[in-house]
Amino acid sequence: MPVIRTVGVMTKPNVRRAGEVVPELLAWLRARGIEVRCDETTAEYAGEAGGLPREQVPEGCQLVIVLGGDGTLLSAARAIGGREVPLFAVNLGGLGFLTAITVEEIYPELERAFRGEHRIGKRSMLHCELVRAERTVSAYEALNDVVLTKASIARMIDLDVHVDAHFVCAYKADGLIVSTPTGSTAYSLSAGGPIIFPTVAALCLTPICPHMLTNRPVIVPDSSVIQVLNLGPDGETYLTIDGQVGEPLRRYDRVVCRRSNHSLLLVRPPKMMFFDVLREKLKWGER
């Protein structure tokens, strides 16, 4: 990893603790000669002008610090835009499967990063295209999942799913989740999907409340191209990326998902392995 000279900082809005953490962190970085690029929320916490749109923060950075929860990290992952810049994710409260570094660990872990001793996990991302009348009208990158859900009250949606050239199923359900291994501990898990180890080369199809109770989650290779055809009326199915951005679908829209060409680099605590996180966050029993 290159020497860290410029650090980006992105922060979750409306977090009381951030009002204490952000000014101290910026002062600590600048005292070490580090240039800091802040998003607008971070600048506001610090009482400074000139905050940048989140998409511009990673430009020229060798490290991006994310202060918040998993939702803030998901937003930051999209803002990275394919740049090979590691994210240093600090949990300011909440469950935090991905933001495993605590506030108390910020400075010791940053010192490790500046010495080049930090451990980096590589997380696969998902590329999604919305195809309408044989034309790609929008494209997204997801770290967790691509979700098609009903937009109307108490009405199932109809979806035809193909994996590569193979027809999988005609789903009648409240929705369908296409998740990465990282996203397997998010919405997919609450819908009954499996937990997938982060380095497994797989994608998971998890139906949400399917009409056929025999419709179960299906794991496919991440080399697969997943195509979901919306058969419902215009506006009754909604496409959501990482639970944060998306758009309504029209009848016969196709959502095409494949492994992204980009991966997310995530700084991990040296002693916190994946199963440690599961035990801590899911309250699994200790031996």
Backbone as CSV, one residue per row, in Angstrom:
resi,resn,N_x,N_y,N_z,CA_x,CA_y,CA_z,C_x,C_y,C_z
1,MET,0.841,-1.197,0.000,0.000,0.000,0.000,0.879,1.250,0.000
2,PRO,0.520,2.296,-0.766,1.325,3.518,-0.798,1.324,4.230,0.548
3,VAL,2.329,5.102,0.733,2.393,5.912,1.949,1.137,6.785,2.032
4,ILE,0.566,6.868,3.227,-0.669,7.635,3.414,-0.330,9.098,3.650
5,ARG,-0.689,9.922,2.666,-0.472,11.364,2.775,-1.791,12.144,2.808
6,THR,-2.834,11.559,2.190,-4.143,12.217,2.135,-5.205,11.232,2.585
7,VAL,-6.057,11.669,3.499,-7.107,10.820,4.066,-8.458,11.495,3.856
8,GLY,-9.425,10.730,3.384,-10.790,11.213,3.295,-11.563,10.841,4.547
9,VAL,-12.540,11.654,4.912,-13.383,11.352,6.076,-14.846,11.566,5.687
10,MET,-15.666,10.523,5.896,-17.107,10.601,5.669,-17.804,10.224,6.970
11,THR,-18.870,10.949,7.312,-19.508,10.763,8.612,-21.020,10.694,8.472
12,LYS,-21.618,9.860,9.283,-23.072,9.754,9.326,-23.675,11.010,9.945
13,PRO,-24.756,11.539,9.354,-25.405,12.715,9.938,-26.134,12.387,11.251
14,ASN,-26.326,13.403,12.056,-27.185,13.333,13.246,-26.742,12.268,14.249
15,VAL,-25.434,12.182,14.473,-24.895,11.286,15.501,-24.202,12.160,16.543
16,ARG,-24.743,12.181,17.737,-24.234,13.086,18.764,-22.753,12.836,19.056
17,ARG,-22.359,11.580,19.062,-20.969,11.256,19.401,-19.994,11.806,18.364
18,ALA,-20.462,11.934,17.128,-19.586,12.430,16.063,-19.143,13.859,16.335
19,GLY,-19.962,14.632,17.048,-19.589,16.004,17.386,-18.330,16.069,18.241
20,GLU,-18.028,14.988,18.970,-16.807,14.920,19.772,-15.673,14.263,18.984
21,VAL,-16.014,13.196,18.258,-14.993,12.392,17.591,-14.358,13.131,16.417
22,VAL,-15.189,13.803,15.593,-14.688,14.386,14.342,-13.636,15.475,14.565
23,PRO,-13.891,16.508,15.393,-12.856,17.541,15.563,-11.541,16.971,16.090
24,GLU,-11.636,16.029,17.032,-10.429,15.420,17.589,-9.681,14.620,16.524
25,LEU,-10.416,13.880,15.696,-9.782,13.076,14.647,-9.081,13.954,13.615
26,LEU,-9.747,15.020,13.173,-9.146,15.898,12.168,-7.878,16.558,12.718
27,ALA,-7.924,16.982,13.976,-6.741,17.597,14.587,-5.597,16.585,14.682
28,TRP,-5.923,15.352,15.037,-4.916,14.284,15.157,-4.249,14.022,13.805
29,LEU,-5.044,13.961,12.744,-4.500,13.700,11.413,-3.619,14.859,10.946
30,ARG,-4.103,16.084,11.108,-3.357,17.248,10.628,-2.068,17.459,11.411
31,ALA,-2.063,17.078,12.699,-0.842,17.186,13.501,0.250,16.268,12.975
32,ARG,-0.131,15.259,12.205,0.833,14.327,11.614,1.117,14.648,10.151
33,GLY,0.701,15.813,9.730,0.993,16.244,8.373,0.132,15.603,7.309
34,ILE,-1.005,15.049,7.710,-1.911,14.384,6.775,-2.913,15.396,6.227
35,GLU,-3.037,15.453,4.903,-4.072,16.279,4.302,-5.416,15.573,4.447
36,VAL,-6.464,16.320,4.765,-7.780,15.727,5.025,-8.802,16.273,4.028
37,ARG,-9.563,15.352,3.430,-10.671,15.716,2.549,-11.963,15.258,3.224
38,CYS,-12.828,16.198,3.570,-14.036,15.894,4.345,-15.278,15.985,3.471
39,ASP,-16.253,15.129,3.753,-17.556,15.332,3.122,-18.279,16.458,3.873
40,GLU,-19.422,16.852,3.356,-20.129,18.008,3.896,-20.554,17.792,5.346
41,THR,-20.962,16.557,5.676,-21.388,16.270,7.048,-20.217,16.368,8.011
42,THR,-19.059,15.829,7.622,-17.867,15.886,8.471,-17.454,17.331,8.713
43,ALA,-17.447,18.146,7.656,-17.083,19.561,7.795,-18.036,20.277,8.748
44,GLU,-19.299,19.922,8.688,-20.288,20.542,9.579,-20.002,20.191,11.033
45,TYR,-19.686,18.908,11.300,-19.341,18.505,12.670,-18.114,19.273,13.174
46,ALA,-17.168,19.526,12.257,-15.916,20.186,12.643,-16.044,21.705,12.687
47,GLY,-17.201,22.217,12.285,-17.386,23.657,12.260,-16.570,24.333,11.175
48,GLU,-16.351,23.613,10.065,-15.538,24.125,8.967,-16.395,24.310,7.717
49,ALA,-15.952,25.181,6.829,-16.591,25.353,5.531,-15.842,24.507,4.498
50,GLY,-16.465,24.332,3.336,-15.748,23.683,2.234,-15.832,22.172,2.205
51,GLY,-16.851,21.580,2.825,-17.032,20.144,2.715,-17.346,19.751,1.279
52,LEU,-16.914,18.552,0.894,-17.058,18.076,-0.479,-18.252,17.136,-0.618
53,PRO,-18.856,17.064,-1.813,-19.806,15.973,-2.071,-19.107,14.642,-1.843
54,ARG,-19.845,13.683,-1.325,-19.236,12.411,-0.913,-18.468,11.732,-2.045
55,GLU,-18.948,11.847,-3.284,-18.301,11.187,-4.417,-16.923,11.778,-4.713
56,GLN,-16.667,13.014,-4.260,-15.378,13.656,-4.535,-14.350,13.414,-3.435
57,VAL,-14.794,12.950,-2.277,-13.893,12.794,-1.133,-12.727,11.841,-1.426
58,PRO,-12.931,10.673,-2.065,-11.819,9.723,-2.228,-10.737,10.158,-3.210
59,GLU,-10.990,11.196,-4.018,-10.040,11.600,-5.044,-8.681,11.945,-4.422
60,GLY,-7.637,11.227,-4.834,-6.292,11.497,-4.350,-5.983,10.947,-2.976
61,CYS,-6.914,10.224,-2.365,-6.708,9.679,-1.018,-6.046,8.300,-1.071
62,GLN,-5.291,7.991,-0.025,-4.747,6.641,0.144,-5.535,5.850,1.196
63,LEU,-6.445,6.531,1.899,-7.280,5.891,2.915,-8.521,6.764,3.104
64,VAL,-9.676,6.132,3.307,-10.903,6.861,3.615,-11.459,6.341,4.937
65,ILE,-11.635,7.243,5.899,-12.205,6.890,7.195,-13.710,7.129,7.131
66,VAL,-14.479,6.125,7.535,-15.935,6.215,7.541,-16.410,6.128,8.989
67,LEU,-17.078,7.162,9.457,-17.582,7.209,10.829,-19.098,7.064,10.802
68,GLY,-19.596,5.973,11.354,-21.039,5.755,11.356,-21.359,4.300,11.584
69,GLY,-22.277,3.787,10.759,-22.655,2.378,10.830,-22.521,1.750,9.465
70,ASP,-23.128,0.577,9.312,-23.019,-0.134,8.041,-23.657,0.645,6.896
71,GLY,-24.736,1.380,7.181,-25.376,2.170,6.137,-24.455,3.241,5.577
72,THR,-23.701,3.894,6.462,-22.739,4.899,6.022,-21.644,4.255,5.190
73,LEU,-21.223,3.060,5.586,-20.206,2.337,4.825,-20.714,1.961,3.438
74,LEU,-21.971,1.538,3.332,-22.536,1.193,2.029,-22.533,2.407,1.102
75,SER,-22.898,3.562,1.648,-22.870,4.793,0.868,-21.444,5.128,0.443
76,ALA,-20.495,4.953,1.355,-19.090,5.234,1.046,-18.552,4.284,-0.016
77,ALA,-18.991,3.024,0.035,-18.531,2.040,-0.951,-18.932,2.452,-2.359
78,ARG,-20.138,3.001,-2.514,-20.558,3.484,-3.832,-19.801,4.750,-4.212
79,ALA,-19.497,5.598,-3.226,-18.775,6.842,-3.500,-17.340,6.578,-3.946
80,ILE,-16.761,5.468,-3.501,-15.391,5.113,-3.898,-15.295,4.992,-5.416
81,GLY,-16.379,4.519,-6.041,-16.457,4.488,-7.496,-15.392,3.653,-8.166
82,GLY,-15.016,2.530,-7.589,-14.048,1.643,-8.217,-12.603,1.982,-7.928
83,ARG,-12.348,3.046,-7.171,-10.966,3.382,-6.820,-10.413,2.352,-5.843
84,GLU,-9.134,2.065,-5.939,-8.493,1.098,-5.037,-8.062,1.807,-3.753
85,VAL,-9.043,2.309,-3.011,-8.767,3.041,-1.769,-9.395,2.286,-0.603
86,PRO,-8.594,1.838,0.376,-9.173,1.117,1.510,-10.076,2.004,2.361
87,LEU,-11.131,1.387,2.891,-12.038,2.075,3.811,-11.709,1.648,5.242
88,PHE,-11.575,2.625,6.111,-11.318,2.414,7.531,-12.628,2.735,8.242
89,ALA,-13.429,1.707,8.544,-14.809,1.892,8.987,-14.902,1.818,10.511
90,VAL,-15.393,2.901,11.110,-15.509,3.009,12.567,-16.983,3.011,12.947
91,ASN,-17.346,2.154,13.878,-18.738,2.021,14.307,-19.059,3.057,15.383
92,LEU,-20.022,3.941,15.069,-20.467,4.933,16.052,-21.775,4.520,16.713
93,GLY,-22.065,3.231,16.692,-23.294,2.758,17.323,-24.070,1.884,16.368
94,GLY,-24.972,1.053,16.888,-25.735,0.147,16.041,-25.033,-1.198,15.931
95,LEU,-25.604,-2.060,15.072,-25.129,-3.440,14.980,-23.725,-3.523,14.401
96,GLY,-23.521,-2.981,13.209,-22.180,-2.845,12.659,-21.472,-4.133,12.307
97,PHE,-22.002,-4.906,11.340,-21.290,-6.087,10.871,-19.994,-5.702,10.159
98,LEU,-20.033,-4.608,9.392,-18.887,-4.209,8.580,-18.016,-3.192,9.280
99,THR,-18.625,-2.337,10.093,-17.878,-1.298,10.806,-17.407,-1.868,12.142
100,ALA,-16.366,-2.685,12.070,-15.951,-3.464,13.240,-14.969,-2.720,14.142
101,ILE,-14.403,-1.593,13.699,-13.464,-0.834,14.513,-14.253,0.072,15.454
102,THR,-13.956,0.017,16.733,-14.662,0.835,17.719,-13.999,2.209,17.839
103,VAL,-14.700,3.152,18.465,-14.149,4.491,18.670,-12.863,4.422,19.484
104,GLU,-12.839,3.525,20.459,-11.656,3.403,21.318,-10.442,2.881,20.557
105,GLU,-10.689,2.216,19.437,-9.587,1.628,18.660,-9.103,2.521,17.523
106,ILE,-9.727,3.687,17.317,-9.411,4.508,16.139,-7.912,4.801,16.037
107,TYR,-7.342,5.384,17.068,-5.970,5.876,16.945,-4.932,4.762,16.917
108,PRO,-5.045,3.717,17.765,-4.102,2.604,17.615,-4.175,1.950,16.233
109,GLU,-5.403,1.800,15.693,-5.542,1.160,14.377,-5.057,2.080,13.250
110,LEU,-5.260,3.393,13.392,-4.714,4.306,12.392,-3.191,4.290,12.413
111,GLU,-2.608,4.215,13.598,-1.151,4.117,13.690,-0.652,2.878,12.948
112,ARG,-1.355,1.770,13.111,-0.986,0.543,12.404,-1.086,0.759,10.897
113,ALA,-2.161,1.426,10.467,-2.342,1.676,9.039,-1.219,2.541,8.478
114,PHE,-0.818,3.560,9.223,0.246,4.438,8.752,1.592,3.702,8.695
115,ARG,1.739,2.667,9.520,2.967,1.861,9.467,2.877,0.749,8.422
116,GLY,1.711,0.612,7.797,1.538,-0.444,6.799,1.334,-1.820,7.397
117,GLU,0.866,-1.881,8.648,0.707,-3.165,9.333,-0.741,-3.631,9.392
118,HIS,-1.652,-2.899,8.780,-3.068,-3.229,8.899,-3.438,-4.390,7.980
119,ARG,-4.529,-5.049,8.330,-5.055,-6.171,7.554,-6.214,-5.677,6.705
120,ILE,-6.192,-6.010,5.418,-7.237,-5.543,4.511,-8.033,-6.728,3.979
121,GLY,-9.351,-6.646,4.124,-10.239,-7.645,3.540,-10.767,-7.142,2.204
122,LYS,-10.819,-8.025,1.218,-11.309,-7.664,-0.107,-12.719,-8.209,-0.254
123,ARG,-13.683,-7.328,-0.495,-15.081,-7.731,-0.594,-15.589,-7.544,-2.035
124,SER,-16.194,-8.609,-2.566,-16.767,-8.538,-3.908,-17.975,-7.616,-3.928
125,MET,-18.166,-6.955,-5.065,-19.332,-6.099,-5.250,-20.163,-6.636,-6.412
126,LEU,-21.371,-6.121,-6.527,-22.344,-6.601,-7.508,-22.673,-5.464,-8.465
127,HIS,-22.587,-5.752,-9.758,-22.964,-4.773,-10.778,-24.376,-5.090,-11.254
128,CYS,-25.215,-4.062,-11.323,-26.620,-4.240,-11.688,-26.970,-3.279,-12.811
129,GLU,-27.642,-3.798,-13.836,-28.125,-2.957,-14.930,-29.627,-3.147,-15.080
130,LEU,-30.308,-2.043,-15.307,-31.738,-2.079,-15.597,-31.913,-1.939,-17.105
131,VAL,-32.475,-2.983,-17.732,-32.647,-3.015,-19.181,-34.130,-2.853,-19.496
132,ARG,-34.448,-1.848,-20.286,-35.836,-1.553,-20.656,-35.916,-1.451,-22.182
133,ALA,-36.759,-2.288,-22.788,-36.907,-2.307,-24.250,-35.542,-2.493,-24.910
134,GLU,-34.761,-3.450,-24.356,-33.446,-3.822,-24.892,-32.421,-2.693,-24.809
135,ARG,-32.668,-1.718,-23.953,-31.713,-0.628,-23.773,-31.409,-0.476,-22.285
136,THR,-30.121,-0.380,-21.934,-29.737,-0.191,-20.539,-30.020,1.255,-20.140
137,VAL,-30.953,1.427,-19.194,-31.369,2.784,-18.813,-30.705,3.263,-17.524
138,SER,-30.159,2.340,-16.729,-29.424,2.743,-15.526,-28.537,1.591,-15.070
139,ALA,-27.525,1.934,-14.295,-26.580,0.929,-13.787,-26.165,1.322,-12.374
140,TYR,-25.916,0.308,-11.542,-25.577,0.538,-10.144,-24.478,-0.435,-9.714
141,GLU,-23.772,-0.059,-8.629,-22.835,-0.952,-7.953,-23.334,-1.163,-6.528
142,ALA,-23.376,-2.421,-6.092,-23.873,-2.740,-4.750,-22.819,-3.518,-3.982
143,LEU,-22.696,-3.217,-2.710,-21.828,-4.010,-1.838,-22.616,-5.142,-1.195
144,ASN,-23.842,-4.864,-0.770,-24.670,-5.857,-0.086,-25.604,-6.609,-1.026
145,ASP,-26.515,-5.856,-1.663,-27.576,-6.566,-2.378,-28.311,-5.695,-3.374
146,VAL,-28.945,-6.390,-4.297,-29.914,-5.819,-5.227,-31.251,-6.453,-4.876
147,VAL,-32.274,-5.628,-4.618,-33.553,-6.142,-4.118,-34.690,-5.658,-5.000
148,LEU,-35.569,-6.578,-5.372,-36.818,-6.225,-6.045,-37.948,-6.523,-5.072
149,THR,-38.730,-5.506,-4.754,-39.804,-5.684,-3.783,-41.100,-5.064,-4.303
150,LYS,-42.192,-5.451,-3.653,-43.488,-4.898,-4.029,-43.573,-3.445,-3.585
151,ALA,-44.211,-2.635,-4.430,-44.424,-1.233,-4.086,-45.840,-0.987,-3.592
152,SER,-46.741,-1.952,-3.801,-48.133,-1.806,-3.387,-48.384,-2.551,-2.083
153,ILE,-49.416,-2.144,-1.391,-49.755,-2.771,-0.120,-50.357,-4.156,-0.375
154,ALA,-49.827,-5.157,0.334,-50.418,-6.510,0.365,-50.645,-7.088,-1.023
155,ARG,-49.651,-6.948,-1.905,-49.760,-7.565,-3.219,-48.416,-8.176,-3.597
156,MET,-48.437,-9.432,-3.999,-47.210,-10.088,-4.418,-46.806,-9.606,-5.805
157,ILE,-45.529,-9.808,-6.133,-45.035,-9.472,-7.456,-44.659,-10.739,-8.198
158,ASP,-44.610,-10.655,-9.522,-44.289,-11.800,-10.378,-42.948,-11.560,-11.050
159,LEU,-42.020,-12.486,-10.845,-40.672,-12.360,-11.386,-40.244,-13.674,-12.021
160,ASP,-39.698,-13.604,-13.230,-39.047,-14.757,-13.859,-37.542,-14.596,-13.707
161,VAL,-36.870,-15.650,-13.248,-35.438,-15.559,-12.983,-34.677,-16.582,-13.827
162,HIS,-33.620,-16.108,-14.485,-32.680,-16.969,-15.204,-31.289,-16.786,-14.601
163,VAL,-30.557,-17.880,-14.507,-29.137,-17.835,-14.165,-28.380,-18.343,-15.383
164,ASP,-27.579,-17.461,-15.979,-26.967,-17.728,-17.281,-28.101,-18.058,-18.262
165,ALA,-28.041,-19.183,-18.946,-29.092,-19.493,-19.924,-30.185,-20.370,-19.324
166,HIS,-30.130,-20.594,-18.013,-31.024,-21.567,-17.387,-32.174,-20.874,-16.650
167,PHE,-33.393,-21.299,-16.940,-34.556,-20.794,-16.214,-34.554,-21.398,-14.814
168,VAL,-34.677,-20.542,-13.801,-34.651,-20.998,-12.411,-36.054,-21.180,-11.872
169,CYS,-36.857,-20.107,-11.945,-38.138,-20.137,-11.245,-38.990,-18.945,-11.654
170,ALA,-40.302,-19.144,-11.618,-41.248,-18.026,-11.716,-41.704,-17.731,-10.291
171,TYR,-41.149,-16.693,-9.703,-41.444,-16.366,-8.317,-42.723,-15.532,-8.214
172,LYS,-43.605,-15.936,-7.311,-44.669,-15.066,-6.805,-44.329,-14.851,-5.335
173,ALA,-43.955,-13.616,-5.010,-43.425,-13.366,-3.673,-43.533,-11.883,-3.354
174,ASP,-43.182,-11.538,-2.103,-43.095,-10.124,-1.755,-41.859,-9.483,-2.371
175,GLY,-40.911,-10.311,-2.794,-39.717,-9.759,-3.414,-38.641,-10.804,-3.574
176,LEU,-37.497,-10.349,-4.084,-36.345,-11.222,-4.304,-35.079,-10.435,-4.003
177,ILE,-34.154,-11.069,-3.282,-32.872,-10.458,-2.929,-31.760,-11.179,-3.672
178,VAL,-30.933,-10.433,-4.367,-29.693,-10.975,-4.945,-28.566,-10.396,-4.106
179,SER,-27.886,-11.245,-3.329,-26.910,-10.721,-2.375,-25.507,-11.260,-2.642
180,THR,-24.529,-10.448,-2.262,-23.132,-10.862,-2.230,-22.882,-11.615,-0.916
181,PRO,-21.710,-12.242,-0.752,-21.392,-12.811,0.561,-21.440,-11.765,1.678
182,THR,-20.971,-10.554,1.397,-21.053,-9.485,2.406,-22.502,-9.203,2.773
183,GLY,-23.377,-9.187,1.768,-24.792,-8.914,2.011,-25.552,-10.078,2.612
184,SER,-24.911,-11.233,2.740,-25.615,-12.396,3.295,-25.983,-12.191,4.766
185,THR,-25.301,-11.279,5.456,-25.650,-11.014,6.862,-26.533,-9.775,6.993
186,ALA,-27.088,-9.304,5.863,-27.963,-8.136,5.894,-29.409,-8.572,5.650
187,TYR,-30.088,-7.968,4.677,-31.505,-8.250,4.416,-31.730,-9.734,4.120
188,SER,-30.835,-10.332,3.371,-30.985,-11.747,3.020,-31.080,-12.633,4.257
189,LEU,-30.279,-12.335,5.265,-30.302,-13.132,6.498,-31.661,-13.043,7.181
190,SER,-32.234,-11.835,7.231,-33.528,-11.676,7.896,-34.656,-12.326,7.100
191,ALA,-34.418,-12.559,5.797,-35.420,-13.229,4.964,-35.203,-14.744,4.912
192,GLY,-34.302,-15.244,5.734,-34.087,-16.685,5.821,-32.937,-17.206,4.989
193,GLY,-32.095,-16.300,4.459,-30.958,-16.714,3.649,-29.803,-17.212,4.492
194,PRO,-28.826,-17.875,3.854,-27.674,-18.424,4.581,-26.610,-17.366,4.839
195,ILE,-25.765,-17.618,5.808,-24.573,-16.805,6.023,-23.462,-17.370,5.143
196,ILE,-22.864,-16.512,4.313,-21.818,-16.934,3.381,-20.502,-16.300,3.814
197,PHE,-19.466,-17.100,3.924,-18.146,-16.577,4.298,-17.720,-15.541,3.256
198,PRO,-17.133,-14.413,3.684,-16.902,-13.289,2.763,-16.071,-13.606,1.524
199,THR,-15.165,-14.582,1.606,-14.292,-14.861,0.468,-14.846,-15.945,-0.463
200,VAL,-16.023,-16.482,-0.159,-16.620,-17.495,-1.038,-17.095,-16.821,-2.328
201,ALA,-16.750,-17.418,-3.460,-17.089,-16.842,-4.772,-18.516,-17.241,-5.140
202,ALA,-19.484,-16.559,-4.543,-20.884,-16.947,-4.729,-21.795,-15.740,-4.665
203,LEU,-22.997,-15.924,-5.214,-24.104,-14.981,-5.060,-25.296,-15.768,-4.551
204,CYS,-26.194,-15.105,-3.861,-27.335,-15.808,-3.271,-28.646,-15.181,-3.733
205,LEU,-29.594,-16.027,-4.147,-30.951,-15.610,-4.490,-31.864,-15.983,-3.329
206,THR,-32.430,-14.974,-2.665,-33.286,-15.224,-1.508,-34.669,-14.627,-1.754
207,PRO,-35.711,-15.476,-1.904,-37.066,-14.929,-2.058,-37.587,-14.382,-0.731
208,ILE,-38.391,-13.326,-0.819,-38.990,-12.721,0.377,-40.447,-13.181,0.457
209,CYS,-40.776,-13.938,1.490,-42.150,-14.422,1.698,-42.740,-15.003,0.409
210,PRO,-42.130,-16.056,-0.151,-42.651,-16.615,-1.408,-43.992,-17.304,-1.211
211,HIS,-44.822,-17.256,-2.264,-46.125,-17.925,-2.227,-45.930,-19.438,-2.094
212,MET,-44.948,-19.981,-2.819,-44.621,-21.414,-2.707,-43.612,-21.592,-1.583
213,LEU,-44.014,-22.269,-0.538,-43.131,-22.425,0.619,-41.905,-23.259,0.303
214,THR,-41.928,-23.967,-0.832,-40.750,-24.751,-1.225,-39.703,-23.890,-1.919
215,ASN,-40.006,-22.634,-2.223,-38.989,-21.729,-2.783,-37.997,-21.370,-1.690
216,ARG,-36.782,-21.864,-1.812,-35.761,-21.636,-0.797,-34.609,-20.821,-1.390
217,PRO,-33.755,-20.248,-0.554,-32.585,-19.535,-1.071,-31.708,-20.448,-1.926
218,VAL,-31.116,-19.890,-2.978,-30.253,-20.645,-3.889,-28.923,-19.915,-4.009
219,ILE,-27.828,-20.653,-3.850,-26.485,-20.094,-4.000,-25.939,-20.497,-5.365
220,VAL,-25.422,-19.516,-6.109,-24.866,-19.773,-7.443,-23.452,-19.219,-7.496
221,PRO,-22.626,-19.689,-8.439,-21.269,-19.140,-8.579,-21.313,-17.651,-8.913
222,ASP,-20.318,-16.903,-8.448,-20.340,-15.467,-8.740,-19.878,-15.158,-10.160
223,SER,-19.598,-16.195,-10.937,-19.358,-16.014,-12.371,-20.676,-15.990,-13.144
224,SER,-21.790,-16.236,-12.460,-23.101,-16.307,-13.103,-23.616,-14.916,-13.460
225,VAL,-24.455,-14.884,-14.500,-25.221,-13.686,-14.830,-26.676,-13.969,-14.464
226,ILE,-27.215,-13.180,-13.549,-28.575,-13.378,-13.048,-29.483,-12.354,-13.716
227,GLN,-30.555,-12.841,-14.345,-31.504,-11.945,-15.002,-32.878,-12.127,-14.366
228,VAL,-33.462,-11.011,-13.945,-34.776,-11.028,-13.305,-35.723,-10.201,-14.176
229,LEU,-36.769,-10.852,-14.673,-37.758,-10.184,-15.525,-38.975,-9.821,-14.688
230,ASN,-39.323,-8.533,-14.673,-40.489,-8.077,-13.935,-41.742,-8.252,-14.789
231,LEU,-42.697,-9.045,-14.311,-43.929,-9.303,-15.058,-45.122,-8.529,-14.501
232,GLY,-44.889,-7.767,-13.458,-45.982,-7.009,-12.852,-46.238,-5.700,-13.579
233,PRO,-47.360,-5.047,-13.274,-47.688,-3.767,-13.893,-46.659,-2.684,-13.562
234,ASP,-46.644,-1.630,-14.367,-45.740,-0.507,-14.135,-45.910,0.033,-12.717
235,GLY,-44.787,0.255,-12.054,-44.795,0.913,-10.754,-45.093,0.029,-9.560
236,GLU,-45.422,-1.257,-9.788,-45.761,-2.118,-8.641,-44.562,-2.901,-8.108
237,THR,-43.425,-2.799,-8.793,-42.190,-3.417,-8.313,-41.131,-2.338,-8.218
238,TYR,-40.360,-2.400,-7.130,-39.341,-1.365,-6.907,-37.971,-2.015,-6.815
239,LEU,-36.987,-1.423,-7.497,-35.601,-1.884,-7.450,-34.838,-1.043,-6.440
240,THR,-34.168,-1.707,-5.491,-33.408,-1.006,-4.464,-31.989,-1.558,-4.406
241,ILE,-31.009,-0.660,-4.332,-29.599,-1.032,-4.268,-29.074,-0.721,-2.870
242,ASP,-28.628,-1.753,-2.165,-28.082,-1.596,-0.810,-29.046,-0.885,0.129
243,GLY,-30.346,-0.954,-0.167,-31.341,-0.335,0.687,-31.309,1.175,0.679
244,GLN,-30.612,1.788,-0.294,-30.407,3.236,-0.235,-30.798,3.985,-1.495
245,VAL,-30.604,3.397,-2.653,-30.966,4.068,-3.906,-31.745,3.082,-4.766
246,GLY,-32.465,3.592,-5.770,-33.211,2.699,-6.636,-34.266,3.445,-7.425
247,GLU,-35.208,2.676,-7.996,-36.233,3.274,-8.848,-37.350,2.268,-9.087
248,PRO,-38.563,2.762,-9.444,-39.657,1.850,-9.781,-39.425,1.195,-11.123
249,LEU,-39.979,-0.016,-11.280,-39.823,-0.775,-12.519,-41.108,-0.753,-13.325
250,ARG,-40.962,-0.959,-14.627,-42.091,-1.101,-15.526,-42.242,-2.577,-15.916
251,ARG,-43.395,-2.913,-16.444,-43.618,-4.285,-16.905,-42.576,-4.646,-17.976
252,TYR,-42.026,-5.817,-17.831,-41.029,-6.396,-18.742,-39.641,-5.762,-18.613
253,ASP,-39.421,-4.948,-17.599,-38.053,-4.521,-17.296,-37.228,-5.742,-16.888
254,ARG,-35.958,-5.747,-17.292,-35.038,-6.803,-16.880,-33.946,-6.209,-15.994
255,VAL,-33.714,-6.848,-14.859,-32.623,-6.459,-13.970,-31.534,-7.518,-14.118
256,VAL,-30.365,-7.085,-14.574,-29.259,-8.005,-14.851,-28.167,-7.787,-13.813
257,CYS,-27.818,-8.846,-13.090,-26.817,-8.756,-12.020,-25.635,-9.665,-12.338
258,ARG,-24.448,-9.149,-12.130,-23.222,-9.935,-12.289,-22.168,-9.391,-11.329
259,ARG,-21.143,-10.203,-11.079,-20.047,-9.744,-10.217,-19.418,-8.490,-10.825
260,SER,-19.189,-7.498,-9.998,-18.591,-6.257,-10.462,-17.117,-6.451,-10.787
261,ASN,-16.607,-5.611,-11.641,-15.168,-5.585,-11.900,-14.408,-4.945,-10.751
262,HIS,-15.141,-4.292,-9.844,-14.526,-3.598,-8.717,-14.761,-4.370,-7.416
263,SER,-13.825,-4.245,-6.501,-13.965,-4.816,-5.161,-13.772,-3.700,-4.135
264,LEU,-14.276,-3.944,-2.937,-14.084,-2.992,-1.849,-12.949,-3.486,-0.957
265,LEU,-12.029,-2.584,-0.623,-10.938,-2.895,0.303,-11.316,-2.356,1.676
266,LEU,-11.373,-3.236,2.655,-11.884,-2.887,3.977,-10.823,-3.198,5.035
267,VAL,-10.397,-2.170,5.770,-9.428,-2.372,6.848,-10.103,-3.116,7.982
268,ARG,-9.504,-4.209,8.419,-10.085,-5.044,9.465,-9.236,-5.006,10.728
269,PRO,-9.864,-5.053,11.919,-9.095,-5.152,13.158,-8.248,-6.425,13.150
270,PRO,-7.032,-6.378,13.653,-6.111,-7.518,13.530,-6.586,-8.779,14.236
271,LYS,-7.327,-8.629,15.317,-7.732,-9.796,16.091,-9.188,-10.175,15.894
272,MET,-9.892,-9.499,14.986,-11.328,-9.739,14.796,-11.549,-10.508,13.496
273,MET,-11.788,-11.817,13.600,-12.050,-12.644,12.439,-13.571,-12.704,12.196
274,PHE,-13.971,-13.271,11.039,-15.376,-13.274,10.640,-16.273,-13.941,11.675
275,PHE,-15.869,-15.089,12.202,-16.714,-15.782,13.173,-16.735,-15.058,14.516
276,ASP,-15.672,-14.300,14.811,-15.699,-13.458,16.006,-16.804,-12.411,15.880
277,VAL,-16.904,-11.826,14.673,-17.934,-10.820,14.428,-19.323,-11.437,14.578
278,LEU,-19.521,-12.636,14.010,-20.820,-13.294,14.116,-21.195,-13.553,15.568
279,ARG,-20.240,-14.041,16.363,-20.539,-14.316,17.771,-20.889,-13.032,18.508
280,GLU,-20.142,-11.967,18.205,-20.379,-10.709,18.913,-21.696,-10.067,18.497
281,LYS,-21.949,-10.013,17.179,-23.111,-9.274,16.681,-24.401,-10.082,16.800
282,LEU,-24.320,-11.401,16.607,-25.519,-12.235,16.646,-25.722,-12.916,17.999
283,LYS,-24.804,-12.636,18.920,-24.906,-13.177,20.284,-24.891,-14.705,20.293
284,TRP,-24.094,-15.282,19.377,-23.927,-16.746,19.400,-23.193,-17.146,20.679
285,GLY,-23.452,-18.356,21.126,-22.878,-18.828,22.377,-21.370,-19.008,22.313
286,GLU,-20.708,-18.617,23.376,-19.285,-18.886,23.520,-19.089,-20.288,24.037
287,ARG,-17.925,-20.847,23.717,-17.642,-22.207,24.183,-17.261,-22.162,25.641
